[in-house]
Amino acid sequence: MNYYNISQLFDIAFGIKTLGAYKVDKIGNKPKDINLSYGGIQVVDNLDYATKLSSLGTPMIVPIKFKGKGYQVYNDFGEVVTDTYADFDLPAATLVNFRRAKTISKTKASAAKGTVKELFGFDDWRIDVRGFCLPDASHATAKTAREQKIILNKWDAIVDSIQVVSELFDDFDISHLVIDEIQFHQLKGKPGVIPFSLRCSSDEPSDLFY
């Protein structure tokens, strides 16, 4: 079995410093040698707190799933058609950042300091998803890093709003997103590890009636 230091991988690929963590076995016991750990993956002493357990021995506290259904894509003739997608769980080693700007008009106040601010509304949530495609025997649809990469690239081909299922996204009232940009990286001396980045925007699905 390959051991991946997730904390080190995030540092090398994205420059992100993460905290170390213990590797646990299937009944929640920590090994005596904590050097055999997957740094950067949050684990818990009691596996009852974990929503899902990956084959790497790490509880996934907040899994992220792209909901499978019919989505619009372009065919070989440039026509928009509907293609059916299966559910896809994002790899276990995934970090997500959320940010959102406000639409604010600022006017300088006469004979006073500062500005008068008028709030018009909120922009879409900007969502940065960064992680690694790694071999994962417990993954429902993609056991190898290459298979995960291929499926992620297929989701990027969607010209539609993607339904996302995750408690983490629920906290921000986000149920759908659009992939604005996808990027795959290479790590020197790390075979079987494929870093990926997704830049996404939140979306509000709308039904059109004729």
C-alpha positions as CSV (number, residue, x, y, z in Angstrom):
1,M,0.0,0.0,0.0
2,N,1.3,3.5,-0.9
3,Y,1.4,6.1,1.9
4,Y,0.8,9.7,0.9
5,N,1.7,12.7,3.0
6,I,-1.3,14.8,2.0
7,S,0.1,17.8,3.9
8,Q,3.3,17.7,1.9
9,L,1.5,17.3,-1.4
10,F,-0.6,20.4,-0.7
11,D,2.5,22.3,0.2
12,I,4.4,21.2,-3.0
13,A,1.5,21.6,-5.4
14,F,-0.4,24.6,-4.1
15,G,1.8,26.2,-1.4
16,I,-0.8,25.4,1.2
17,K,0.4,24.7,4.8
18,T,-1.9,22.2,6.5
19,L,-1.9,20.5,9.9
20,G,-0.8,17.0,10.3
21,A,-3.2,14.2,11.3
22,Y,-3.1,10.6,12.5
23,K,-3.9,7.6,10.4
24,V,-6.5,5.5,12.0
25,D,-7.6,1.9,11.4
26,K,-11.1,0.7,10.7
27,I,-12.0,0.6,14.4
28,G,-10.6,4.0,15.2
29,N,-7.2,3.0,16.8
30,K,-4.2,5.3,16.2
31,P,-1.0,3.5,15.3
32,K,2.0,3.6,17.6
33,D,4.1,5.2,14.9
34,I,2.4,8.4,14.0
35,N,4.9,9.0,11.2
36,L,2.7,6.7,9.1
37,S,0.1,9.3,8.8
38,Y,-1.7,11.3,6.1
39,G,-0.9,14.9,7.1
40,G,-3.5,17.4,6.3
41,I,-6.5,15.1,6.4
42,Q,-8.8,15.7,9.4
43,V,-9.5,12.6,11.4
44,V,-11.4,11.8,14.5
45,D,-10.9,9.4,17.4
46,N,-14.4,8.2,17.2
47,L,-15.4,7.1,13.7
48,D,-19.1,7.7,14.5
49,Y,-18.3,11.4,13.7
50,A,-17.1,10.5,10.2
51,T,-19.7,10.6,7.4
52,K,-17.5,8.4,5.2
53,L,-14.2,6.5,5.4
54,S,-11.8,6.4,2.5
55,S,-9.6,3.5,1.7
56,L,-6.7,5.5,2.8
57,G,-7.9,5.0,6.4
58,T,-9.0,8.6,6.8
59,P,-12.6,9.7,7.7
60,M,-14.1,12.2,5.3
61,I,-15.9,14.6,7.5
62,V,-17.7,16.5,4.7
63,P,-17.8,14.6,1.4
64,I,-18.6,16.5,-1.8
65,K,-20.6,14.9,-4.6
66,F,-21.6,16.1,-8.1
67,K,-25.1,14.9,-8.5
68,G,-25.7,12.7,-11.5
69,K,-28.5,13.4,-13.9
70,G,-29.1,14.7,-17.5
71,Y,-26.8,17.7,-18.3
72,Q,-26.4,19.8,-21.4
73,V,-23.2,19.3,-23.4
74,Y,-21.9,20.0,-26.9
75,N,-21.7,17.1,-29.3
76,D,-19.2,16.6,-32.1
77,F,-21.2,18.9,-34.3
78,G,-21.3,21.8,-31.9
79,E,-25.0,21.2,-31.0
80,V,-26.3,21.3,-27.4
81,V,-27.5,17.9,-26.4
82,T,-28.4,16.1,-23.1
83,D,-26.0,13.6,-21.7
84,T,-26.6,11.5,-18.6
85,Y,-24.0,11.6,-15.8
86,A,-23.6,9.3,-12.8
87,D,-23.0,10.6,-9.3
88,F,-19.3,11.5,-8.7
89,D,-17.7,11.8,-5.3
90,L,-14.8,14.3,-5.4
91,P,-11.5,12.7,-4.3
92,A,-11.0,12.5,-0.5
93,A,-8.0,14.9,-0.5
94,T,-9.9,18.0,-1.5
95,L,-9.9,21.5,-0.1
96,V,-12.6,24.1,-0.8
97,N,-12.4,27.9,-0.4
98,F,-15.4,30.2,-0.6
99,R,-15.5,34.0,-1.3
100,R,-18.1,36.5,-2.4
101,A,-18.0,40.1,-3.3
102,K,-20.7,42.7,-2.7
103,T,-21.9,45.2,-5.2
104,I,-21.4,48.5,-3.5
105,S,-21.5,52.1,-4.8
106,K,-19.3,54.5,-2.8
107,T,-19.7,58.3,-2.9
108,K,-17.3,60.7,-1.2
109,A,-19.0,62.7,1.5
110,S,-18.6,66.5,1.3
111,A,-16.7,68.0,4.2
112,A,-16.4,64.7,5.9
113,K,-14.2,61.7,6.1
114,G,-14.8,58.4,4.3
115,T,-17.6,57.6,1.8
116,V,-21.3,57.0,1.7
117,K,-22.0,53.4,0.8
118,E,-25.0,52.1,-1.0
119,L,-25.4,48.3,-1.1
120,F,-27.0,47.0,-4.3
121,G,-26.5,43.3,-3.9
122,F,-24.2,40.3,-3.8
123,D,-22.1,38.7,-6.5
124,D,-21.9,34.9,-7.0
125,W,-19.9,32.8,-4.6
126,R,-16.4,32.1,-6.0
127,I,-15.4,28.6,-5.2
128,D,-11.9,27.3,-5.4
129,V,-11.6,23.5,-5.3
130,R,-8.1,22.1,-5.0
131,G,-7.1,18.5,-4.4
132,F,-5.4,15.3,-5.6
133,C,-6.5,12.4,-7.7
134,L,-5.1,9.4,-5.8
135,P,-5.7,5.6,-6.0
136,D,-8.7,4.9,-3.9
137,A,-10.2,1.4,-3.9
138,S,-13.2,2.6,-2.0
139,H,-14.2,5.1,-4.7
140,A,-17.6,4.2,-6.2
141,T,-16.7,5.0,-9.8
142,A,-13.0,5.9,-10.2
143,K,-10.5,3.6,-8.4
144,T,-7.3,5.1,-10.0
145,A,-6.0,8.7,-10.2
146,R,-6.3,8.6,-14.0
147,E,-9.9,7.5,-13.9
148,Q,-10.7,10.4,-11.5
149,K,-8.9,12.8,-13.8
150,I,-10.9,11.6,-16.9
151,I,-14.2,11.9,-15.0
152,L,-13.4,15.4,-13.7
153,N,-12.6,16.5,-17.2
154,K,-15.9,15.1,-18.4
155,W,-17.8,17.2,-15.8
156,D,-15.9,20.3,-17.0
157,A,-17.5,19.7,-20.5
158,I,-20.9,20.4,-19.1
159,V,-22.5,23.7,-20.3
160,D,-25.1,23.6,-17.6
161,S,-25.5,24.2,-13.9
162,I,-24.1,21.3,-11.8
163,Q,-26.0,20.1,-8.7
164,V,-23.6,19.7,-5.8
165,V,-24.4,17.7,-2.7
166,S,-22.5,18.5,0.5
167,E,-23.1,19.9,4.0
168,L,-20.2,22.2,3.4
169,F,-22.0,23.9,0.5
170,D,-25.3,23.8,2.3
171,D,-23.8,26.2,4.9
172,F,-23.6,28.8,2.2
173,D,-26.9,27.9,0.6
174,I,-25.2,26.7,-2.5
175,S,-26.9,23.8,-4.4
176,H,-25.6,24.4,-7.9
177,L,-22.3,25.6,-9.4
178,V,-20.7,26.2,-12.8
179,I,-17.1,25.1,-13.5
180,D,-15.4,28.2,-14.9
181,E,-11.9,26.7,-15.2
182,I,-10.2,23.4,-14.7
183,Q,-6.5,22.7,-14.4
184,F,-4.4,19.6,-13.9
185,H,-0.8,19.7,-12.6
186,Q,2.2,17.4,-12.5
187,L,4.3,16.7,-9.5
188,K,7.9,15.7,-10.1
189,G,8.8,12.4,-8.5
190,K,5.1,11.7,-7.4
191,P,3.8,9.0,-9.8
192,G,0.1,8.2,-9.4
193,V,-0.6,11.7,-7.9
194,I,-2.5,14.2,-10.1
195,P,-3.2,17.6,-8.5
196,F,-6.3,19.4,-9.9
197,S,-7.9,22.8,-9.5
198,L,-11.4,23.9,-10.2
199,R,-12.5,27.5,-10.3
200,C,-16.3,27.6,-9.9
201,S,-19.2,30.0,-9.4
202,S,-22.4,29.4,-7.5
203,D,-25.5,29.3,-9.6
204,E,-29.2,29.6,-9.0
205,P,-31.1,27.1,-11.1
206,S,-34.1,28.6,-12.9
207,D,-37.0,26.9,-14.7
208,L,-38.2,28.3,-17.9
209,F,-41.9,28.1,-18.7
210,Y,-43.3,28.5,-22.2
